[in-house]
Structures are given as C-alpha cells and as structure tokens.
C-alpha cells in the first residue's frame, strides 16, 4: 500500500515540476520566473525525499538538504540580481 501511495506522490510532484517548468519558460516577468524556480526546487526536494523513502536509505535525505541550501542561495542571488543589478557588493 505504501508503494502505491509513493507512486501517486511521485506522479503529483512530477506534474507539479512540469507545470513549474512551463511557468518558468513562459512567465510574463522575472518575478514569475523566480517563483517558479523556487517552487521547482521544493518539488525536487520532495521527489528526493520520496525516493529515499522508497529505497529505504538516508543518503537521499542528505542530498535533499544540499539541494535546499543551493536552492535558497540561488533564489536569493537571483532576486538580488533582479533588484540591484549585481550580486556582490
């Protein structure tokens, strides 16, 4: 039963990832693209955690933490670039 729930969750997060990819490519302004990229990072984190549950190993949880840290830094850097025109002062 847990396998069916995991497969359903994989499908839901996969569809969400594709919808965010579409929004990032077709977004009207940079704020839409930044939000879609941040949501894509969250979906990738969820997929990594689900895959770790499916395989029963903890290495994917650590990978999810690394993706979360890189995603946060990239979102902040992209927002600073859009607002100020430079990343490093």
Secondary structure, DSSP 8 states (H G I E B T S, - for coil): -HHHHHHHHHHHHHHHHHHHHHHHHH-SSHHHHHHHHHHHHHHHHHHHHHHHHHHT-SHHHHHHHHHHHHHHHHHHHHHHHHHHS-S--
